[in-house]
């Protein structure tokens, strides 16, 4: 596996730190090296919240990094804050319920994988045209997931961050869904025992996010 570097970013109150901490906890419990560093905006709940997560099967050196393997953005402001960590091989996962495709700059987009078509706003700017078959090695991948809409329509608005976490698990493969569920159970044991529906919604959200990404991957493979 080597080392995986992940940045999750969003507005204060969107649950960015909760999903990042849960991911790191799951990796640690699985016997991997895991490092989670929160970075809050000055305004706390009203500011941009960033979380740096590293997972490795060996020692982790530097606590921070310059380029992420996966950048997760849950709001337009957080996308702008996290763009500096994008490299040529970075994957971008964004909540398309809250971020319009044209807000993803042409520098970020590169090739659109897992999407039916590239946003028209970028086709002319970048010379992008949809390509058949596998995604070209070395090109950035941009994955749109309407997590907020899915949570509101299928479960509960407050678990949309767990849909994103399920998607992260599917994209990175650093841990399994079961390991994340165990970490979440450990973290929220008291609340889960008090309200079993909370457990049900969180676990269902994880599965929904992972399944949504798996479906996008299958669609991309059959194009």
C-alpha positions as CSV (number, residue, x, y, z in Angstrom):
1,X,0.0,0.0,0.0
2,X,2.8,2.4,0.8
3,X,1.6,5.7,2.2
4,X,-1.8,7.4,1.3
5,X,-2.2,11.1,1.9
6,X,-5.7,12.4,2.2
7,X,-7.1,15.9,2.8
8,X,-10.8,16.4,3.7
9,X,-12.1,20.0,3.7
10,X,-15.4,21.7,4.3
11,X,-17.2,24.3,6.3
12,X,-17.2,24.2,10.1
13,X,-20.1,21.9,11.2
14,X,-20.1,19.7,8.1
15,X,-18.4,16.8,10.0
16,X,-15.0,16.9,8.3
17,X,-13.1,16.3,11.4
18,X,-15.4,13.4,12.5
19,X,-14.9,11.5,9.2
20,X,-11.2,12.1,9.2
21,X,-10.7,11.0,12.8
22,X,-12.9,7.9,12.2
23,X,-10.8,7.0,9.2
24,X,-7.5,7.3,11.1
25,X,-8.9,5.4,14.0
26,X,-10.0,2.5,11.7
27,X,-6.6,2.4,10.2
28,X,-4.9,2.4,13.6
29,X,-7.1,-0.4,14.8
30,X,-6.3,-2.4,11.7
31,X,-2.6,-2.3,12.6
32,X,-1.6,0.4,10.2
33,X,0.3,3.6,10.9
34,X,-2.2,6.4,10.9
35,X,-1.9,10.1,11.5
36,X,-4.7,12.7,11.7
37,X,-4.1,16.4,12.0
38,X,-7.1,18.8,12.3
39,X,-6.8,22.4,10.9
40,X,-9.7,24.7,11.9
41,X,-10.5,28.1,10.5
42,X,-10.3,31.0,12.9
43,X,-14.1,31.3,12.9
44,X,-14.5,27.7,14.1
45,X,-18.0,26.7,13.0
46,X,-18.2,29.5,10.4
47,X,-14.8,28.9,8.9
48,X,-13.2,26.3,6.6
49,X,-12.1,23.1,8.3
50,X,-9.3,21.0,6.9
51,X,-8.2,17.5,8.1
52,X,-4.9,15.9,7.1
53,X,-4.9,12.1,7.2
54,X,-2.0,9.7,6.4
55,X,-2.2,6.0,6.4
56,X,0.7,3.7,5.7
57,X,1.9,0.1,6.2
58,X,5.2,1.4,7.5
59,X,6.4,4.5,9.5
60,X,5.0,7.9,8.7
61,X,7.7,10.6,8.6
62,X,6.6,14.1,8.2
63,X,3.3,15.1,9.9
64,X,2.2,17.2,6.9
65,X,2.6,16.9,3.2
66,X,2.6,19.1,0.1
67,X,0.6,16.9,-2.3
68,X,-2.4,14.7,-1.5
69,X,-3.4,11.5,-3.1
70,X,-7.0,12.3,-2.5
71,X,-8.6,15.8,-1.9
72,X,-12.1,15.8,-0.6
73,X,-14.1,19.1,-0.8
74,X,-17.5,19.7,0.7
75,X,-17.9,23.4,-0.2
76,X,-16.7,25.9,-2.7
77,X,-14.5,27.7,-0.2
78,X,-13.0,24.5,1.1
79,X,-12.2,23.5,-2.5
80,X,-10.3,26.7,-3.0
81,X,-8.4,26.2,0.2
82,X,-7.4,22.6,-0.6
83,X,-6.4,23.2,-4.3
84,X,-2.8,24.0,-3.2
85,X,-2.4,20.3,-2.3
86,X,-3.3,19.0,-5.7
87,X,-0.6,17.2,-7.8
88,X,-0.7,15.6,-11.3
89,X,-1.9,12.3,-9.8
90,X,-4.3,13.6,-7.2
91,X,-7.9,12.4,-7.1
92,X,-10.6,15.0,-6.3
93,X,-13.9,13.9,-4.6
94,X,-16.4,16.7,-4.3
95,X,-20.0,17.0,-3.1
96,X,-21.9,17.9,-6.3
97,X,-25.0,18.8,-4.2
98,X,-23.1,21.8,-2.9
99,X,-20.4,22.6,-5.5
100,X,-21.3,23.3,-9.2
101,X,-19.0,21.6,-11.7
102,X,-17.8,24.9,-13.2
103,X,-16.4,25.8,-9.8
104,X,-13.8,23.0,-10.3
105,X,-11.1,25.0,-12.2
106,X,-9.8,23.7,-15.5
107,X,-6.4,23.2,-13.8
108,X,-8.0,20.8,-11.3
109,X,-10.1,18.9,-13.7
110,X,-7.7,17.2,-16.2
111,X,-9.6,14.1,-17.3
112,X,-13.0,13.4,-15.9
113,X,-13.2,9.8,-14.8
114,X,-16.3,8.1,-13.4
115,X,-18.4,10.9,-15.0
116,X,-20.7,10.5,-18.0
117,X,-19.4,13.7,-19.6
118,X,-17.0,16.5,-18.7
119,X,-18.6,19.9,-17.7
120,X,-19.1,21.9,-20.8
121,X,-17.4,24.9,-19.2
122,X,-14.1,22.9,-19.3
123,X,-14.4,21.2,-22.7
124,X,-13.4,24.3,-24.6
125,X,-10.8,25.6,-22.0
126,X,-8.9,22.4,-21.7
127,X,-9.5,20.7,-25.1
128,X,-11.1,17.8,-23.1
129,X,-13.1,15.3,-25.0
130,X,-14.6,12.2,-23.5
131,X,-12.4,9.2,-23.8
132,X,-13.4,5.6,-23.9
133,X,-11.9,2.8,-21.8
134,X,-9.5,3.2,-18.9
135,X,-8.5,6.6,-17.5
136,X,-5.1,7.7,-18.8
137,X,-2.3,7.1,-16.2
138,X,-1.0,10.3,-14.7
139,X,-4.2,12.4,-15.2
140,X,-6.2,13.8,-12.3
141,X,-9.5,12.2,-11.7
142,X,-12.5,14.2,-10.5
143,X,-15.3,12.3,-8.8
144,X,-18.7,14.0,-8.2
145,X,-20.9,12.6,-5.5
146,X,-24.2,14.2,-4.5
147,X,-23.7,13.2,-0.9
148,X,-25.9,15.9,0.7
149,X,-28.8,15.1,-1.7
150,X,-28.5,11.3,-1.0
151,X,-28.5,11.8,2.7
152,X,-31.5,14.1,2.6
153,X,-33.5,11.8,0.2
154,X,-32.5,8.4,1.6
155,X,-31.4,8.8,5.2
156,X,-30.9,12.0,7.3
157,X,-29.2,15.2,6.3
158,X,-26.7,14.9,9.2
159,X,-25.1,11.7,8.0
160,X,-23.9,13.1,4.7
161,X,-20.4,13.1,6.0
162,X,-20.6,9.4,6.5
163,X,-21.6,9.0,2.9
164,X,-18.4,10.9,2.0
165,X,-16.4,8.6,4.3
166,X,-17.9,5.5,2.7
167,X,-16.8,7.0,-0.7
168,X,-13.3,7.6,0.6
169,X,-13.0,4.0,1.7
170,X,-14.1,2.8,-1.7
171,X,-11.7,5.1,-3.5
172,X,-8.6,4.5,-1.4
173,X,-9.1,0.9,-0.1
174,X,-6.9,1.7,2.9
175,X,-9.4,0.1,5.3
176,X,-12.7,-1.8,4.9
177,X,-16.2,-0.7,5.7
178,X,-16.4,-3.1,8.5
179,X,-13.2,-1.6,10.1
180,X,-14.7,1.9,9.8
181,X,-18.0,0.7,11.4
182,X,-16.0,-0.8,14.3
183,X,-14.1,2.5,14.7
184,X,-17.4,4.5,14.6
185,X,-18.9,2.1,17.1
186,X,-16.0,2.7,19.4
187,X,-16.2,6.5,19.0
188,X,-19.9,6.8,19.4
189,X,-20.7,3.8,21.6
190,X,-22.7,5.8,24.2
191,X,-24.7,7.7,21.6
192,X,-25.4,4.5,19.6
193,X,-26.7,2.7,22.7
194,X,-28.9,5.7,23.6
195,X,-30.3,5.9,20.0
196,X,-29.9,2.7,17.9
197,X,-31.4,4.5,14.9
198,X,-28.2,6.7,14.9
199,X,-26.1,3.6,14.4
200,X,-28.4,2.4,11.6
201,X,-28.3,5.7,9.8
202,X,-24.5,6.1,10.1
203,X,-23.8,2.5,8.9
204,X,-26.3,2.8,6.1
205,X,-24.6,6.1,5.0
206,X,-21.2,4.4,4.9
207,X,-22.6,1.7,2.7
208,X,-24.4,4.1,0.5
209,X,-21.3,6.2,-0.2
210,X,-19.2,3.2,-1.0
211,X,-21.9,1.7,-3.3
212,X,-22.2,5.0,-5.1
213,X,-18.5,5.1,-5.9
214,X,-18.4,1.4,-6.9
215,X,-21.3,2.0,-9.3
216,X,-19.4,4.9,-10.9
217,X,-16.3,2.8,-11.3
218,X,-18.4,0.1,-13.0
219,X,-20.0,2.6,-15.3
220,X,-16.5,4.0,-16.2
221,X,-15.2,0.5,-16.9
222,X,-18.0,-0.2,-19.3
223,X,-17.7,3.0,-21.3
